Amino acid sequence: MNTLQDRDCPICGSSEKKLYISSGFAADQSADDFAYYQNLWYGLDKSIHFLSYHNCLNCNAVYCPRYFTEESLNELYKSMPTNMELIADHLIQKTQARYALSLLKSIEKWYLTKTSQKFTILELGSDTGHFLVELINLLQKKFDVDAKEITIVSIEPNVAVHATLKNNLEKLGVNFEVYATFEQYENFSNSPSIDIIVAIHVFDHLLNPKQILKEISKHCSGEFFVYGVVHNLKSILRNLMGRRWPPFCFQHPQLYSKQSLPQLFTHSFKVESLSISPTFNDYPLSVITSFLKLDFLTKLVKFIYLTIPLGNIQFICKGYKNIEN
């Protein structure tokens, strides 16, 4: 199995690039040892290890031109723990509720002008369904939406959480389908056209984000919305931490900023509008002290959490199908 591969810019396809940042460790340039990378695959303490990021000279995207093959990624992700395992459920719910409220405010005008209550949401990387639960609850509270009018399509590669995800969706009373891959959705789904695409901390992880968006847009209604969250390369936290910034890691084949993120959408479908804004997370202080190696404080602040900007940005993009779609 080949561990690494060479690739061009995942947004525009250009091969013209310049070095953005290197982790400076030898394997960045030469090693192709799967076991080596598997040992460094996840954990905040692994953040000094990553593959070199380059700037695309055509569209300004920041990506790894030398990155894992799809086959090796599938093996590496099998050893990945549940998303945000260090964060308590109630803190995850608070953050996801804030995301859901942002989306709801953005689509309110669209929803109120619809002639039918029916609509379909596709979420990439649903995990156990925290965001969907918060969003549907808000929709019912705000608009008295009948859950039976809502169709949810969840794409979640981690099949270990499918049972929990399905149980959470069943409790909501919505129509739902759960798939491990987008290809399975294309082959087996009978769901209506997609109105809303949700991708929270997903586009940082995809090998081919533009191609995925182009394919999804073929299954969308005439107009549709894309909502999500990505790490922000231009954040204050990134500038303060330098190469120790945690998003510089093996799981991220590319990273975005307010300047480069629009390129992803304009290369994927016709864009009518795009709004980008900072996000706030509810985060345990103990995780921060642990990362900073202040272990003597970690136990003391175990039950304290902060609502803080962690260098992420959220986006809401309104799009239309391209003619060729």
C-alpha positions as CSV (number, residue, x, y, z in Angstrom):
1,M,0.0,0.0,0.0
2,N,1.3,3.4,-1.0
3,T,1.1,5.7,2.0
4,L,1.6,9.1,0.3
5,Q,0.8,10.6,-3.0
6,D,1.5,13.8,-4.9
7,R,-1.5,16.1,-5.8
8,D,-2.3,19.4,-7.4
9,C,-4.4,22.1,-5.8
10,P,-7.7,20.5,-4.7
11,I,-9.6,23.8,-5.6
12,C,-8.4,24.9,-9.0
13,G,-6.2,22.0,-10.1
14,S,-3.0,24.1,-10.6
15,S,0.4,22.7,-9.9
16,E,2.0,26.1,-9.4
17,K,2.8,26.6,-5.7
18,K,5.1,27.9,-3.1
19,L,5.9,26.7,0.4
20,Y,3.6,28.1,3.1
21,I,4.8,26.3,6.2
22,S,6.8,23.2,7.0
23,S,6.8,21.2,10.2
24,G,10.5,20.7,9.7
25,F,10.6,17.0,10.5
26,A,12.4,14.5,8.2
27,A,9.3,12.4,7.4
28,D,7.7,15.5,5.9
29,Q,10.0,15.1,2.9
30,S,10.8,11.4,2.5
31,A,9.2,8.8,4.8
32,D,6.5,6.5,3.4
33,D,6.1,4.3,6.5
34,F,2.5,3.7,7.3
35,A,3.2,2.5,10.9
36,Y,5.1,5.7,11.5
37,Y,2.2,8.0,10.6
38,Q,-0.3,5.7,12.3
39,N,1.6,6.3,15.6
40,L,1.3,10.1,15.1
41,W,-2.2,10.2,13.6
42,Y,-4.2,12.0,16.3
43,G,-3.9,13.8,19.6
44,L,-3.1,17.4,20.5
45,D,0.4,16.5,21.5
46,K,1.0,15.3,17.9
47,S,0.3,18.8,16.5
48,I,4.0,19.6,15.7
49,H,3.9,16.8,13.1
50,F,2.3,17.6,9.8
51,L,3.0,17.4,6.1
52,S,4.2,20.6,4.5
53,Y,1.5,23.1,3.4
54,H,1.9,25.1,0.2
55,N,0.2,28.1,-1.3
56,C,-1.5,27.7,-4.7
57,L,-0.2,30.5,-6.9
58,N,-3.4,30.5,-8.9
59,C,-6.2,30.6,-6.3
60,N,-4.3,31.1,-3.1
61,A,-5.5,27.9,-1.5
62,V,-3.3,26.4,1.2
63,Y,-2.9,22.6,0.9
64,C,-0.5,19.6,1.2
65,P,0.8,18.7,-2.3
66,R,2.3,15.5,-0.7
67,Y,-0.5,13.8,1.2
68,F,-2.0,10.4,2.1
69,T,-3.6,8.2,-0.5
70,E,-7.3,7.4,-0.1
71,E,-6.4,3.8,0.8
72,S,-4.1,4.8,3.6
73,L,-6.5,7.4,4.9
74,N,-9.2,4.8,5.3
75,E,-6.9,2.7,7.4
76,L,-5.7,5.7,9.5
77,Y,-9.3,6.9,10.3
78,K,-10.2,3.4,11.6
79,S,-8.1,4.1,14.6
80,M,-9.5,7.6,15.2
81,P,-11.5,8.1,18.4
82,T,-15.0,9.6,18.4
83,N,-15.1,13.2,17.4
84,M,-14.4,15.6,20.3
85,E,-14.0,12.8,22.8
86,L,-12.3,15.2,25.2
87,I,-15.3,17.5,25.3
88,A,-18.4,16.8,27.5
89,D,-21.7,16.2,25.6
90,H,-23.3,19.3,27.2
91,L,-20.5,21.5,25.8
92,I,-20.8,20.0,22.4
93,Q,-24.5,20.6,22.4
94,K,-24.0,24.3,23.4
95,T,-21.6,24.8,20.5
96,Q,-23.8,22.9,18.0
97,A,-26.9,24.9,19.1
98,R,-25.0,28.1,18.3
99,Y,-24.2,26.7,14.9
100,A,-27.8,25.7,14.3
101,L,-29.1,29.1,15.3
102,S,-26.7,30.8,12.8
103,L,-28.0,28.6,10.0
104,L,-31.6,29.1,11.0
105,K,-31.2,32.9,10.9
106,S,-29.7,32.7,7.5
107,I,-32.5,30.6,5.9
108,E,-35.4,32.1,7.7
109,K,-36.5,34.4,4.8
110,W,-36.1,31.5,2.3
111,Y,-38.2,29.2,4.5
112,L,-41.0,31.7,5.1
113,T,-41.4,32.2,1.3
114,K,-41.6,28.5,0.6
115,T,-44.9,27.1,-0.7
116,S,-44.3,23.8,1.1
117,Q,-42.9,22.9,4.5
118,K,-41.1,20.0,2.9
119,F,-37.3,20.2,2.7
120,T,-34.2,18.0,2.7
121,I,-31.0,18.4,4.6
122,L,-27.8,16.5,3.7
123,E,-25.1,16.6,6.4
124,L,-21.5,15.4,5.7
125,G,-19.9,14.0,8.8
126,S,-22.9,13.8,11.1
127,D,-21.1,11.9,13.9
128,T,-23.9,11.1,16.4
129,G,-26.2,13.9,15.2
130,H,-25.7,16.7,17.7
131,F,-26.1,19.4,15.1
132,L,-29.2,17.9,13.5
133,V,-30.9,17.4,16.8
134,E,-30.3,21.1,17.7
135,L,-31.4,22.3,14.3
136,I,-34.7,20.3,14.1
137,N,-35.6,21.4,17.7
138,L,-35.0,25.0,16.7
139,L,-37.1,24.7,13.5
140,Q,-40.0,23.2,15.5
141,K,-39.8,25.8,18.1
142,K,-39.5,28.7,15.7
143,F,-41.7,27.7,12.8
144,D,-43.8,24.8,14.3
145,V,-42.4,22.6,11.6
146,D,-43.9,19.1,11.3
147,A,-40.9,16.7,11.7
148,K,-42.5,14.4,9.1
149,E,-42.0,17.1,6.5
150,I,-38.2,17.0,7.0
151,T,-35.9,14.5,5.3
152,I,-32.4,14.1,6.7
153,V,-29.6,12.4,4.7
154,S,-26.6,11.7,6.9
155,I,-23.2,10.8,5.5
156,E,-21.0,9.4,8.3
157,P,-17.9,7.3,7.4
158,N,-17.6,6.1,11.0
159,V,-20.0,3.2,11.0
160,A,-19.4,2.6,14.7
161,V,-21.6,5.6,15.5
162,H,-24.4,4.7,13.1
163,A,-26.6,3.0,15.7
164,T,-26.5,6.1,18.0
165,L,-27.0,8.5,15.0
166,K,-30.0,6.5,13.8
167,N,-31.5,6.4,17.3
168,N,-31.1,10.2,17.7
169,L,-32.7,10.8,14.3
170,E,-35.6,8.4,15.0
171,K,-36.4,10.3,18.2
172,L,-36.8,13.5,16.2
173,G,-39.6,11.9,14.1
174,V,-38.0,13.0,10.8
175,N,-37.6,10.9,7.6
176,F,-33.9,9.9,7.5
177,E,-31.3,7.9,5.6
178,V,-27.8,7.2,6.9
179,Y,-24.9,6.2,4.7
180,A,-21.2,5.6,5.2
181,T,-20.2,7.3,1.9
182,F,-21.6,9.7,-0.6
183,E,-21.4,7.0,-3.2
184,Q,-23.8,4.9,-1.2
185,Y,-26.2,7.8,-1.1
186,E,-26.0,8.2,-4.9
187,N,-26.6,4.5,-5.5
188,F,-29.4,3.8,-3.0
189,S,-31.2,7.0,-1.9
190,N,-34.8,7.8,-2.8
191,S,-34.7,11.1,-0.9
192,P,-36.0,14.3,-2.5
193,S,-33.7,17.0,-3.9
194,I,-31.4,18.6,-1.4
195,D,-32.1,22.1,-0.1
196,I,-29.5,22.5,2.6
197,I,-26.0,21.0,2.8
198,V,-24.2,21.0,6.2
199,A,-20.5,20.4,6.6
200,I,-19.1,21.2,10.0
201,H,-15.3,20.7,10.1
202,V,-15.5,18.6,7.0
203,F,-14.0,20.5,4.1
204,D,-10.7,20.7,6.0
205,H,-10.6,16.9,5.8
206,L,-11.7,16.0,2.2
207,L,-9.2,15.0,-0.4
208,N,-11.3,16.4,-3.2
209,P,-13.7,19.0,-1.6
210,K,-14.5,20.7,-5.0
211,Q,-15.4,17.4,-6.6
212,I,-17.6,16.4,-3.7
213,L,-19.5,19.7,-3.8
214,K,-20.0,19.5,-7.6
215,E,-21.4,16.0,-7.2
216,I,-23.7,17.0,-4.3
217,S,-25.0,20.1,-6.2
218,K,-26.3,17.8,-8.9
219,H,-28.7,16.4,-6.4
220,C,-29.8,19.8,-5.1
221,S,-32.9,21.8,-5.7
222,G,-32.7,24.8,-8.1
223,E,-31.4,26.9,-5.2
224,F,-29.7,25.6,-2.1
225,F,-27.7,26.5,0.9
226,V,-24.3,25.3,2.2
227,Y,-23.5,25.8,5.8
228,G,-20.4,24.8,7.7
229,V,-17.4,25.5,9.8
230,V,-13.7,25.4,9.0
231,H,-10.4,26.4,10.7
232,N,-9.3,29.9,9.9
233,L,-5.7,30.3,8.7
234,K,-5.8,34.1,9.3
235,S,-7.0,33.8,12.9
236,I,-5.3,35.6,15.8
237,L,-4.7,32.2,17.4
238,R,-3.0,30.8,14.3
239,N,-0.6,33.9,14.3
240,L,0.1,33.5,18.0
241,M,0.8,29.8,17.9
242,G,2.7,29.6,14.6
243,R,3.4,26.0,13.6
244,R,2.1,24.8,16.9
245,W,-1.4,25.7,15.8
246,P,-3.4,22.4,16.2
247,P,-5.1,22.5,12.8
248,F,-1.7,22.0,11.2
249,C,-2.0,18.2,11.4
250,F,-2.1,15.0,9.4
251,Q,-6.0,15.1,9.2
252,H,-6.1,18.3,7.2
253,P,-5.1,18.1,3.5
254,Q,-6.0,21.7,3.1
255,L,-6.9,24.7,5.3
256,Y,-8.9,27.9,4.5
257,S,-9.2,31.6,5.3
258,K,-11.9,34.2,4.5
259,Q,-9.8,35.0,1.4
260,S,-9.5,31.4,0.0
261,L,-12.8,29.8,1.1
262,P,-14.9,31.6,-1.6
263,Q,-12.7,29.9,-4.2
264,L,-14.0,26.5,-3.1
265,F,-17.6,27.5,-3.8
266,T,-17.1,29.5,-7.0
267,H,-15.2,26.5,-8.5
268,S,-18.0,24.1,-7.5
269,F,-21.3,25.8,-8.5
270,K,-23.0,29.1,-9.2
271,V,-22.8,31.3,-6.1
272,E,-25.4,34.0,-5.4
273,S,-24.2,35.0,-1.9
274,L,-21.6,34.0,0.7
275,S,-21.4,35.1,4.3
276,I,-18.4,34.3,6.5
277,S,-18.1,35.0,10.2
278,P,-16.1,33.9,13.3
279,T,-17.5,31.2,15.6
280,F,-17.4,30.7,19.4
281,N,-16.9,27.3,21.1
282,D,-17.7,26.1,24.6
283,Y,-14.4,24.6,25.6
284,P,-13.0,23.0,28.8
285,L,-10.2,25.0,30.3
286,S,-8.6,21.7,31.3
287,V,-7.9,20.8,27.6
288,I,-6.2,24.1,27.1
289,T,-4.0,23.8,30.2
290,S,-3.2,20.2,29.2
291,F,-2.1,21.3,25.7
292,L,0.0,24.0,27.3
293,K,1.5,21.3,29.5
294,L,0.3,23.1,32.7
295,D,-0.6,19.8,34.3
296,F,-0.6,21.2,37.8
297,L,-3.6,23.3,36.8
298,T,-5.6,20.7,34.9
299,K,-7.3,19.1,37.8
300,L,-8.1,22.4,39.4
301,V,-9.9,23.7,36.3
302,K,-11.6,20.4,35.4
303,F,-15.2,21.7,35.6
304,I,-14.5,25.2,34.2
305,Y,-15.3,25.9,30.6
306,L,-15.0,29.0,28.4
307,T,-17.0,30.4,25.5
308,I,-14.2,31.5,23.3
309,P,-13.2,32.0,19.6
310,L,-10.9,29.1,18.7
311,G,-9.8,30.4,15.3
312,N,-12.7,29.0,13.3
313,I,-15.0,30.6,10.8
314,Q,-18.5,29.6,9.7
315,F,-20.0,30.2,6.3
316,I,-23.5,30.2,4.7
317,C,-23.4,30.1,0.9
318,K,-26.5,30.3,-1.3
319,G,-25.9,28.5,-4.6
320,Y,-27.5,27.4,-7.8
321,K,-26.8,24.5,-10.1
322,N,-24.4,25.1,-12.9
323,I,-25.9,24.7,-16.3
324,E,-23.7,21.6,-17.0
325,N,-25.1,20.0,-13.9
